[in-house]
Amino acid sequence: MIQWFTVLAAFSSISAHALDLDWHGQFRAETNWLYGYSHGAVGQPNAATDNGYFIPNNGESPASFQNLFFKLNPDVLVNDNVTIHSEFWLGAPDSSFFGSNASSQFSDRQYTSSQTGNAVISARRFWADIVTDYGLFSVGRAPLHWGMGLVWNQGNGDFDRFPSSGDTVRFMTKFGSFRFVPAFTKYRVGSNLGGSFDSTSGSTVSGSSGMADYSLQLTYDNIDEQLQLGVMFLRRLAGQNQDSTTGSLNPLGTTSGQVAGMNYNIWDFYFKKTVGYVDFAVEAPLTSGKIGGAQYSSVAFAGEMKARLGDRWMTKVRAGQADGQENVPAGGTASKITLFSFHPDYRPGFLMFNYNPRAFSNALGSTGLSPYDSPVTNARFLNFEGSYSVTKWEYKTMFTIAQAISTASDEGGSSYYNSFTRQLETVAAGAKKQDSSMGFEVDTGVGYQWDEATRLNFMTGLYFPGAFYKFSNNADGSENALKTVWGTNFQLSVKF
């Protein structure tokens, strides 16, 4: 850690005379407390298994965890044409917890002091923007974003946790109101530079095992009309035999960690229009192709309307859907994939599509599940939000309701997709049919802008789970006894 700061300090002192440095970043801390999230599964016959919609072995114990995160964004202005951007992380926005450091050695026994152990500063992003006579050329590990952030979301929100980044080469050029952006983005090179490793046979087969996107964006932006129209074509390719720990997961895999090759397209349409004090926005990604040799076809969309009622009142309505996975009949095979998941930083509501209670009991364990990774999937949702601002204060109220698109049948031996475990599960003979109601939640909170850099937020909410979560997949026909989920969150953000 000291060596990193020494290098940065030396770079600043030596090179500042020749280069302009622009420093900005954010420090943030938060605490979370949730109660009643287990859906009352303790004591039921199969409560220790992973094939129902409950949280095994957590009982009624509240979940309490805190996050501590700092990011630094130094930009080097080389000259009028070249700027090098970067982003360094201390901790992680979804797994850097108070009183713990994931990189520390377990042999550290300093009970009276929180140690950083062997934690390092991670270079999350670093890329160069080069201005040419024909447009802007970018190369490096850069942020990715499109539309409302359903597929790519660069994570500009104060408490976004999963910013999209990729090693990319892209070119942006403009013709009047039109912007044209072709790009190549690679996410991982795979486990073998010369081909793909087959873990079953132990042999290497030809072809790359990495994952890459070829994208093309066309945007029309009319400032006078306050209108934006755009379409992004994205072709995603991944090798058939990837490393099981880092590969692209197969939604139809019957075991966790099963990977598959990918070859599919996304046509992502975007529209935004401002009429007076009202903003409208719609994004609709349409997917087709293959994953693991199975046909892949899904439809998703989200729409927003935001109205500014004077200087103090604001209302916002959001609605949308993300396809679920179709069931597989008993004795049949999963021949088609229909599942789609929004980017996890697109969060309608406070509890339902934000926290991942399945990870509360092992967020610090070997599985490394994030307690915040709960994207919109297999759901239709409707969200209302109203806020009132006065001086430095903002008061907010939200209401969210959702319904599942695909549900488990009562056919023993058939398979359904469990969004908790994120894999296909077999329906037990005697289990009751699953309902589609995911329930609703009511939230309220307050924000205080201490000064131009510092903001405090408090949010609390009640989530009333629907009968969708009664499905425990128990052979005796018993169901989960649902209870109201209560959650609170307090946040501090300092941006500079």
N, C-alpha and C positions, 0 to 999 in steps of 0.2 A: 504494500500500500504506500509506504514512504517513498519507494523508488518511483512509483507512478507520479506522485506529486512533485518529486524532484525533477523528473523529466519535463513535466508541464511547466514548472516554474522556470527551468532553464530555457525552454522553448519561448516562453513569454518574454523573458528578459533579453534574450539574444536577438530574437526575430521580430520583436515588436517595432523596431525601427524601420524595417523594410515592409512589414505586412500589417494590415489592420485586423484586429481581433474583435469580434462581437460576441460577448458572453451573455447567455441567458439560460434559464432552466427553471426547475421547480423542486421545492421540498414539500413533502406531504406526509401526514400521519392520520390514522383513523382507528376507531374501535368499533367492533360489531358485537351484538348480543342477540341471540335468537333462542326461542323457546317453543316447544311443541311440534318440532319438525319431523319427528319419527313416525307419525301417523299411527301410533299406538300398536306397533307390531310385536312388542316384547311379550314373550310367553306363548305366542302362537306356534303351531307345530313346526313350521318351516322358517321361523324368524331368523335363523342363522344362515340361511341360504341366500343366494343372490338373484332369484328369479321372480321377485314380486316388487310392487311399488311401495317399499318401506325402507327404512334405514336400519339395517341389522345392528343389534347390540348397543344402541345408543339410548334406549329408554326415554325418559323424560328429562335427561340432563341437558341444561342449556349449553349452547355453543357460544364461547366467548373468545374472540381473537382480535389482534390488533395488527395493523400494517404500517410499516415504516419504509419510505422510499425517497430517493433523491436522484434527479437526473440533471445533467449538465450538457448544454448545447453550445460548444464553441464553434464559431464560423470564422474561417480564414479568408479574408478578402485579398486574394493574390494580386489581381489587377482589375481593370474595368470589365474584363471578359471572363474571368475565372474566379469562382468561389468554391471553397471546399467546406462542406457541412459535416457535422458529426454530432453524435449523441452518446453520452456515457452514462451508465447506470451504476448506482450504489444500491444494492438490494434489488428487489424485483417488485413490480406493482401488484402482483397477485400472490406472492409467497414469501415476502420478507416480513417475518413476524417479530413482534416485541418479545425480547427474552430468548430469541433463538436465531441462529444463523445456519443456513442449510449446509454451508461449506465447512463448518467447524468440526473438529475432531471430537468424537464422543468421549475421548479421554480427558478433555478439558473439564476440570472439576472446580472451577472458580464459582462456587455457589453464590457468592456475595457480589458478583460482578458479571455483567453481560459482555462477552468477548466477541470480537470479530473473527477470531480464528484465522483461517487462511483465505478469507474472502478477498476478492479482487474487484477492481473496477472493470466492468464489461463494456466493450465497445458495441453498443446496440446498432448504431447506424454510422456510416461514413461514406459520403459520396461527393462527386464533383459536378458542378453545373458550369458548362462552358457555353458562352454566348457566341453564336456565329452569325454570318450574314443571312442565313437561311432559317434559323431557329435556335432553340435551346437544346443542347446535347447534354445528357446526364448519364453518368456511369458510377456504379458502386452499390453499396448496401443502403438502399433508399426507402423512404416511406411509400406505401401504396394506398391509393384511395380512389373510390369511384362513387358518384351519386350520393345517396344517403348513408352509405357504409354497410350495405347488406352483405356484400361479397368481400370487398377490400375496405378496410377502415383504418386510417392512419393513427387514430387514437389521440385526437386533439383535445378531448374533454379533460377537465381537471382530474377526474378519477377514472379514466379509461385504463384498462389493464392488459389488453392484448393487441397492441399496435401492429398493423400489418407492415412487414418489411420484406424485401427480397433483394438478392444480388441481381441488379438490372442494368440493361443498356437500353436507353430510350431516347427518342428525339421528338421534340414538340415544335410544331410550326403553325403559324396562324395565317389565314387568308381572310381579311376582314373580320367578320363575326364568327368564322369557322376556325376551330382548332383541331389539329390532326396529330395523334400521338401513337406511333407504332413502338412496340417494346418487346424485349425478350427478358424474362425473369426466371432465375433458377433458385430453388429453395434448398436443395441438398444434392450432393454429388453421388450419394449412395455409399455402399460399403466397398466398392471395387472400381478402380479407375478403368479397368479393361473390360468390364462386363458385370453381370449380376451373379450373386452367390445364391445357390439353391441350398437352403439349410437342410432339406430332406436328404438329398443325395450327397451333399458335401462338395459338389462340383460347381464350376463357374460356367455360365451359359452366356452366349453372345448378347450384346445389347446393353444399353445403359440402365442402371438401376436408380438413377436420380429422378427428380421431379422438377418440371419446368412449365412455365406458362408462355404462350405466344399471344400477345394482345394487340388490339387495334382500337383506339378510341376516336370517335368523331363527335364533336360538340359544337352546337350553335348557341352563341351567347349574345343576346341583343340587350345592351344596357338600357337603351332608351325605352324599350318595351318591357323591361324587367322580366325577360323570358330566357330560359335555358332549356335546350333539348339535346339529348345525347344518346349514343348507343356505344356499348363496348362489346367487342367480340373477343372472347378469351378461349383459347384452346389449351387444355391441360393434359400433359403427358407424364406418365410415370412408368418405371420399369416393372416387369412382372415379378421379379424375385428380389425384393428389397430386404434390407436388414430389419429383423422383427422388432427392434427397439426404436428405430427411427423411421420406418417405412410408412407409407400411406395406408391407413386402415381400411379394411373392406367392411362396409355396413352390414353385409350379409354373413360375415364371419361368425361361426358358432363358438369361437373361443376368443378371448381378449388378446389383442396384439396380432391377430391375423392380418397380413398385408396383402395387397393386390396391385396389379398394374392398372393404370388409368389412361383412358383415351376418350375425352369428352369435350364438348363445347358448351359455353355459356354465352347466350345473347342477353345482355343486361341493358334494359331501356330505362332512361331517366328523363324526368320532366319537372321543371320548377317554374312557377309563375307568381308574380306579385300583383295584386289588384288592390290599390289603396292601402289599407292597413291589414290586409289579409295575404298570407303566403300559402301557396299550395305546392306540394311536392309528391312525386310518385316514383318508385323504383320497382322494376319487375325483372328479375333474372330467370331466364328459361334455359333449362339444361337438357342436353341429349348426348348420348354416346354410350361408352361401356366402362365398367369397373370390374376388374377380375373376370372378364369374359361375359359378364351379365349385362343386359341392356339397362341403360340408365336414362330415366326421363322424369323430370320434376318441374313444377311450377311454383313460384313464390312471388310475392309482391308485398309492398307496404306503401301506405299513403299517409300524408300528414297535412293538417290544416292548422295554421297558427294565426290568431287574430289579436291585434293590439288594440285594446279598448281604452283609448286615452293614454295618459302618461304613466298610469300605475297598474292597470289591469291587463292581464294577458291570459288567453285561453288557448289550449292546444288539444287537438284530437288526432289520435294515431290509430290506424287499423291495418291489418294485414294477415297473411297466412304463409306458412312454410309446410310443404307437403310432408306427410309421414310415410312410413314404410308399409306396404301392403302385407297382409298376412300370408303365410304359406300353409296350404292345406296339409292335413296329416298324410304322410307317405309321399308328399310332393317335394319338389325342389324349388329353391328361390331363384327364379329365372329373370326377375326384373327388379331393379332398384328404383324406388320413387322418393327416397328420403332427401330432404334438404334442410340445412341448418343456417340460420342467419349468423352473421359475425357476432361473437359474444359481447362486443362493445355496443351493439344496438340493443338497448335495454328499455322496453316499455314496462313501466312499473318499477317497484322497489324490491319486492321479495320473490315473486313468481319466476321472473326471467332474469335473475341476478345471482342469487346464491345457489350453490350446488351442495345440498345437505349430505349427499352421499359421500362427500369428501371430508366432512367435519371430523370423522373419527380417524382419518389417516392422512390428513393434509401434510403432516410433518413426517410421515412414514416413507417406506420405500416406494410406494406407488406414485407419490408426487402429484396427486390430484389437486387441482386448484379449487378452493372453496367458492370462487367467483365464476366458475365456468359453467354457465347454465343458459345456453343460447335458445332462442325461439326455434322450435322444431316440432313437427307433427301438431301444429296448433293454428287456430284462428284466434285473433285477439282484438280487443277494442280497449283503448286507453283514453281517458279524459284527464286533463290537467288544467288547473287554474292557479294563477299566482297574482299576488298583490305586492307592489313595491312602494316603499316610502323611505326617503332619505337613504340610509345604508342597509335597511332591512328588506327582506323578501320573504313572504309567507306563501306556502305552496300546499295544494291538496291534489291528490290523484285518486282515480278509480280505474281498476283494470279487471277485465273479465276475459276468460279464454275457454275454448272448446277444442278437444282433440279431434283430429281428422281420421286417424286410424286407431282402432281399439282391438284388444285381444278378444277372440271368440271363445265360446265354451266347448269347442271341439277338442277333446283330449288328443294329444299327439301333434296338433297343429303348432305353428310357430308364430310368434309376434315379436316386434321390435321393441325392446325395453329401452327407453330413453335415459333411464338411470344408469344401467350397466352398459348401454350403447352397443348392444349385440342382440342377436336373435335368441329368444328363450322358448322352450317347449311348454305348451299349456298342459297342466296336470289334469288327468281325467277326474271329473267331479268339480273342477274349478268353475266359478260363476263367470258369466260374460261381463266384460268390462264396459263401464259407462263412458260417455264422451265428455261429460262436464268436468273441466279442470278447476272450476271454482272462480272466486273473485277476491280482490283485495282492496282495502281502503288505506291510503297513506296520507300523512300530513307532516310538514316540516317547516323549518325556518332557516334562512341564511343571513349572515351578517358580514358585510364588506368592511372590515376593520380599517383598511387603507387601500391604496391602489394596488398593493401587492398581496395583502393577506385577507383570506376569506375563511369564515367558520360556517359549517353546515350541520344541522341536526335533522334527522328524519326518523320517523317511527311509523309502523304500519301493522295492520292485522290482515292475515291471509286466511280465508275460509276455503280449504281444499274441497274440490268437488268429488263426486262419486268415482271419477276416473282413478283416484288414488286409493279407493277401497280394494282394488284388485290386488290380492296377495298371492294368487296362483296356488292356493292350498287345495289339496285333493279332497279335504273334508267340506269344502264349500264355504269355509269361514272367510271373513273379510276384515280388512284393516278398520280399526275404530278411529275415525278421523278426529282430530282436535284442531282448534284454531292456532295458527302460527303467529307469534308476536315477535317482531324484530325492531331493533333500534340501531342507529348508526350515527356516530359523531365524527366529523372530518375537519382537518386543518390543512389549508393549502397556502403556500407562499410561493408566488411566481415573480421572477425577476428577469 
